[in-house]
């Protein structure tokens, strides 16, 4: 009988269960996506040269576990709030508390296990899709990456099932010890914010000091090493929660005292935000951290991607050099529409390569000369034969000849002296395209055809440097972009779950406003303002965290981590705005029926 009553309650509130179930699925899916990288030690070792990246991911796992604990706790409280009235009615009609307790525990466990299994499958599918998009669009080279990773699935299953077991026991104890009448009226008891000036002042001071310590530790990561990441993890999470908990409660109460709160539906909007204020502070703290993680990861990933062209240009002015290029290979070069192309004849011994000086006088050879000991600051120098003979950068010509003859000595002879040499004459064709990355597919095909390999050690030039740098940065770039997308999805899941979970309870309030003559335009405006506040506050805090957090990447990035920062910020703002529009659309459909 109790099972039938429970199923009836489920059918009646299927929309709330759908919000809960989808939120848990996304949470477990994102956790699996992160663990698929964090627990894959072969992937971490083969795709990055940073020795402590494994420990950094362990800190990330701890942070994500903390976020998951709060998220599961909130989801559990939402499930509990949905069922309190139903279980109170069961008690009034004579159901035993022990039976109701079993039903509560089984229901919580069933929801948790089912959502986790589905979430792992969804996470695997998302890992496949996101990784393929990133690899194909960015031209990344990865080793030992797999979408399905059993240790990650086990870690996700154990965490979520364990938390579901604990949540089920908590629900059992909570409901069976609560009187039936209190259960019936549990949803009618608002959590009104109360100002406690002394306590809030202490929270603000401690929060600011904690965040300042976290920012300082990230800026001095070169000195603190791994300990700096641990300090930042603890202090920033603690400081963010304390500031939200103190300032947000104070802000809602203070705003009601201003005259604008009496205009239109502003007072109603502030009351809506105040109604479950304590729960909002916890969730908004999580969203602010996820916002910072997502935006920071995407910014760093794009930062590594933007470094690759600069790094590819530091050792040679030409994309590639071909010895004795065939007619078909010349056609391939012409198809790329190169900016410059030149052919030089030479005769070679094991240690010396002889060129015709006249050819270099007609077609000066361009070299790269670094300045101020900064590899990314360089000049392009156009050399005739005499200049190139004296230049310390003439090894760049040798690199293009075969890639492995960079130590050979170039000698430039007159046409008469060159003709007297007995060695067979060969041709060196060099060329420069407008963008190595743009033509990487054609250059790869050309390298395979001419050198029968794409190993950069076998040939010189910008393309060889691109392959080496791309192999070095691909793992870091992929991790940043992949985790940024994952954290962004979890951010959306958390915020949308928080907002939509209270939508059914808000229906009667909007019905009352409708009955007293409020226009649909005014109702839409109130919804837009209320949800906008919940999006803007964590967004501001998250941006500040990112701006300070990028300091820690100065030690591993050649260029400044702030270079081109406007692009990832702009992209992220667009995605964040899209989530906002989706959320208000769904919320309107629920509360404005």
Secondary structure as UniProt FT lines:
FT   HELIX           2..12
FT   HELIX           14..38
FT   HELIX           41..46
FT   TURN            51..52
FT   HELIX           53..92
FT   TURN            93..94
FT   HELIX           97..138
FT   HELIX           150..176
FT   HELIX           180..184
FT   HELIX           186..188
FT   HELIX           197..219
FT   HELIX           221..224
FT   HELIX           226..243
FT   HELIX           244..248
FT   HELIX           249..255
FT   TURN            256..257
FT   HELIX           259..262
FT   TURN            264..265
FT   HELIX           266..275
FT   HELIX           277..312
FT   STRAND          320..323
FT   HELIX           327..335
FT   TURN            336..337
FT   STRAND          340..348
FT   STRAND          352..356
FT   HELIX           357..362
FT   STRAND          365..371
FT   TURN            372..373
FT   STRAND          374..383
FT   HELIX           385..390
FT   TURN            392..394
FT   HELIX           395..402
FT   TURN            406..407
FT   STRAND          409..413
FT   HELIX           415..419
FT   STRAND          426..432
FT   TURN            436..439
FT   HELIX           440..451
FT   HELIX           456..458
FT   HELIX           462..501
FT   HELIX           503..515
FT   TURN            516..517
FT   HELIX           520..549
FT   HELIX           550..553
FT   TURN            554..556
FT   TURN            561..564
FT   HELIX           565..591
//
